[in-house]
Amino acid sequence: MELNIAEVKDLDKVAELVNQAYRGISAPDWTTEVGLIDGPRTNQHSLEDMIENGASIILLALDNVSRKLAGCVALTPMDSGEWYLSMLAVSPHVQSSGVGRSIMTGAEKFARDAGARSLKISVINVREKLIEWYERRGFTKTGDTEPFPYDDPGVGVPLRDDLALVTLTKSLMA
Ligand SMILES: CC(C)(COP(=O)(O)OP(=O)(O)OC[C@H]1O[C@@H](n2cnc3c(N)ncnc32)[C@H](O)[C@@H]1OP(=O)(O)O)[C@@H](O)C(=O)NCCC(=O)NCCS
């Protein structure tokens, strides 16, 4: 799937897509945070902060036929060639049809071509099926867990008090 780098003019649509993908579906499912966290996942202003000065790159996946936004992912270079991958989101209309898999393949290629040696992700601990999905993409748990940011209103309203972030990594070296 073709991935394009998002510009500021794209970010209202990206915020809408991310909020729909993470929390916009009515029933809890393995693909969403419904039942775990309420409220918006992000907003246009936060996304502008992310890409300001090139700190992060947001990649957009457009539907091959309609050219509408089908998904996105963010990449943030960190120390020692490790890049943080976050905000992977697929439009609810096309979830579970291979778009997420395809975005991950493209994002890995983008990061590798730009010099990344490994990717790091954080996944909410109780989303076991999503963790398994990343494991099928070649990620492995590092054994580290970070606290969920309960005191950050920017992440939404957590509905449970047992959330934490599990760290997984994937080497991009051949
Ligand atoms: C999670 C997400 C990125 C996955 O992308 P997607 O396009 O929906 O998923 P794909 O079509 O690429 O993959 C579907 C997978 O689900 C599996 N699957 C289908 N039904 C399933 C079910 N009921 N339970 C578990 N897995 C299921 C399929 O086997 C397939 O896995 P495989 O590729 O290893 O065989 C997407 O659903 C999404 O945007 N979710 C909301 C945002 C989010 O939670 N992002 C991740 C934050 S860390």
The ligand as an SDF file (V2000), in Angstrom:
LIG
                    3D

 48 50  0  0  0  0  0  0  0  0999 V2000
   -5.3920   -2.9490   15.0430 C   0  0  0  0  0  0  0  0  0  0  0  0
   -5.4480   -2.5200   13.5870 C   0  0  0  0  0  0  0  0  0  0  0  0
   -4.3440   -1.5620   13.2690 C   0  0  0  0  0  0  0  0  0  0  0  0
   -5.2790   -3.7890   12.7190 C   0  0  0  0  0  0  0  0  0  0  0  0
   -5.3900   -3.4370   11.3590 O   0  0  0  0  0  0  0  0  0  0  0  0
   -6.4650   -4.1760   10.4150 P   0  0  0  0  0  0  0  0  0  0  0  0
   -6.3500   -3.6330    9.0740 O   0  0  0  0  0  0  0  0  0  0  0  0
   -7.7930   -4.0970   11.0880 O   0  0  0  0  0  0  0  0  0  0  0  0
   -5.9520   -5.6760   10.5240 O   0  0  0  0  0  0  0  0  0  0  0  0
   -5.4790   -6.6340    9.3180 P   0  0  0  0  0  0  0  0  0  0  0  0
   -6.6080   -6.7960    8.3890 O   0  0  0  0  0  0  0  0  0  0  0  0
   -4.1910   -6.1850    8.7790 O   0  0  0  0  0  0  0  0  0  0  0  0
   -5.2470   -7.9560   10.1060 O   0  0  0  0  0  0  0  0  0  0  0  0
   -6.3530   -8.6840   10.5550 C   0  0  0  0  0  0  0  0  0  0  0  0
   -5.8610   -9.7300   11.4910 C   0  0  0  0  0  0  0  0  0  0  0  0
   -6.8610   -9.9920   12.4510 O   0  0  0  0  0  0  0  0  0  0  0  0
   -7.0120  -11.3730   12.6250 C   0  0  0  0  0  0  0  0  0  0  0  0
   -8.3650  -11.5240   13.1200 N   0  0  0  0  0  0  0  0  0  0  0  0
   -9.5080  -11.4730   12.4230 C   0  0  0  0  0  0  0  0  0  0  0  0
  -10.5470  -11.6430   13.2560 N   0  0  0  0  0  0  0  0  0  0  0  0
  -10.0330  -11.7590   14.5120 C   0  0  0  0  0  0  0  0  0  0  0  0
  -10.6040  -11.9680   15.8070 C   0  0  0  0  0  0  0  0  0  0  0  0
  -11.9140  -12.0620   15.9940 N   0  0  0  0  0  0  0  0  0  0  0  0
   -9.7680  -12.0360   16.8610 N   0  0  0  0  0  0  0  0  0  0  0  0
   -8.4420  -11.9280   16.6970 C   0  0  0  0  0  0  0  0  0  0  0  0
   -7.8510  -11.7310   15.4780 N   0  0  0  0  0  0  0  0  0  0  0  0
   -8.6380  -11.6550   14.4180 C   0  0  0  0  0  0  0  0  0  0  0  0
   -6.7000  -11.9200   11.2710 C   0  0  0  0  0  0  0  0  0  0  0  0
   -6.2900  -13.2550   11.3740 O   0  0  0  0  0  0  0  0  0  0  0  0
   -5.5300  -11.0230   10.8300 C   0  0  0  0  0  0  0  0  0  0  0  0
   -4.3200  -11.4330   11.4340 O   0  0  0  0  0  0  0  0  0  0  0  0
   -3.1150  -11.9620   10.5210 P   0  0  0  0  0  0  0  0  0  0  0  0
   -2.8240  -10.9060    9.5040 O   0  0  0  0  0  0  0  0  0  0  0  0
   -1.9650  -12.1650   11.4400 O   0  0  0  0  0  0  0  0  0  0  0  0
   -3.6320  -13.2270    9.9180 O   0  0  0  0  0  0  0  0  0  0  0  0
   -6.8220   -1.8540   13.2450 C   0  0  0  0  0  0  0  0  0  0  0  0
   -7.8800   -2.7420   13.4780 O   0  0  0  0  0  0  0  0  0  0  0  0
   -7.0880   -0.5580   14.0000 C   0  0  0  0  0  0  0  0  0  0  0  0
   -6.9030    0.5180   13.4630 O   0  0  0  0  0  0  0  0  0  0  0  0
   -7.5640   -0.6310   15.2830 N   0  0  0  0  0  0  0  0  0  0  0  0
   -7.8350    0.5930   16.0670 C   0  0  0  0  0  0  0  0  0  0  0  0
   -6.5950    1.3290   16.4480 C   0  0  0  0  0  0  0  0  0  0  0  0
   -5.6270    0.4800   17.2670 C   0  0  0  0  0  0  0  0  0  0  0  0
   -6.0020   -0.1760   18.2130 O   0  0  0  0  0  0  0  0  0  0  0  0
   -4.3340    0.5230   16.8720 N   0  0  0  0  0  0  0  0  0  0  0  0
   -3.2680   -0.2050   17.5310 C   0  0  0  0  0  0  0  0  0  0  0  0
   -2.7940    0.5060   18.7380 C   0  0  0  0  0  0  0  0  0  0  0  0
   -1.3220   -0.2150   19.4460 S   0  0  0  0  0  0  0  0  0  0  0  0
  1  2  1  0
  2  3  1  0
  2  4  1  0
  2 36  1  0
  4  5  1  0
  5  6  1  0
  6  7  2  0
  6  8  1  0
  6  9  1  0
  9 10  1  0
 10 11  2  0
 10 12  1  0
 10 13  1  0
 13 14  1  0
 14 15  1  0
 15 16  1  0
 15 30  1  0
 16 17  1  0
 17 18  1  0
 17 28  1  0
 18 19  1  0
 18 27  1  0
 19 20  2  0
 20 21  1  0
 21 22  1  0
 21 27  2  0
 22 23  1  0
 22 24  2  0
 24 25  1  0
 25 26  2  0
 26 27  1  0
 28 29  1  0
 28 30  1  0
 30 31  1  0
 31 32  1  0
 32 33  2  0
 32 34  1  0
 32 35  1  0
 36 37  1  0
 36 38  1  0
 38 39  2  0
 38 40  1  0
 40 41  1  0
 41 42  1  0
 42 43  1  0
 43 44  2  0
 43 45  1  0
 45 46  1  0
 46 47  1  0
 47 48  1  0
M  END
$$$$
